[in-house]
Amino acid sequence: MTVSLTFVDQIAHINLSRPKALNALSFQILSEFRDVLVQVEESEARALVITGEGDKAFCAGADIPELIGRPLMRELEGAQLGQEVFQALAQLKIPSVAVIHGYAFGGGLELALACTFRVATDHARMGLPEVKLGLIPGYGGTQRLPRLVGEGRALELVMSGRTVYAEEGERIGLVNKIDNEGSPLEIGMRFLQPMLKHSLCALYFAREAVQRGMQADITNGLRIERDLSTLAYRSDDASEGLQAFIDKRTPNFKDC
Ligand code: HXC
């Protein structure tokens, strides 16, 4: 297996382990990743950390040799597989973070873009270099990058294919934070720590409100917020959270 899944405390950890090819996403890896996501979904995990094996790369993108000479319909299937797997990741009920501790290019950055959050180390080198190969991103990059950094920046990055270093990544909102302390897993766990004590339902409703609202105009976005905040208000966790405040105690959330 080149994609491993382990659990540390309440956190699921997916590690891409194909360091000799800088953890490039062969179709085999994509399929394994899809299967592992199902296991995460069925688990009790409250958050997910994704890392790549080795010092050099989070993930160098789609497996380039595999892309050579594929008939058009097979290629279409390939892009569809990548899109489906990353969409499943984006739609996980629990928050996810990609720890970018080296190269994250092409499909590797697209994987990170499908996570709820991205943390980079100083060694991070990110980009969508597909145009240099005569390609364009096909695993969600042209759609998720502009939603994160804005259309103008996304166009410049996709059309130049240039590399973004950690500091710029943080400045433009491509990564949430730079953190160099400890292993990639420790970095991911530390980032998620402040969220773990909250109700999973509240976290999910909040994320849905922001992310669905981003696809809508302001009127519809406000409707989405109103409906989801009402759902949150009706949850047992909201009753518990409000009562705990009155009682001056720590709430004991049950995740809905
Ligand atoms: C397969 C890869 C690979 C990849 C690197 N390797 N990237 N194998 N697919 N995407 C392999 C190399 O062939 C080499 O194997 C080993 O990993 C180490 O890579 P080097 O190039 O020797 O390392 P380095 O000089 O440090 O350069 C690192 C790098 C460079 C800058 C990341 O490898 C690189 O530019 N890789 C390609 C990045 C890229 O263009 N990604 C986008 C792919 S397209 P050997 O056996 O020689 O040691 C994509 C979207 C497709 O992702 C969407 C389709 C629908």
Residues whose N, C-alpha, C, O or C-beta is under 5 A from the ligand:
A	BS01	HXC	K20 A21 L22 A24 A60 G61 A62 D63 I64 P65 A79 Y103 F105 G106 G107 P129 I136 P137 G138 Y139
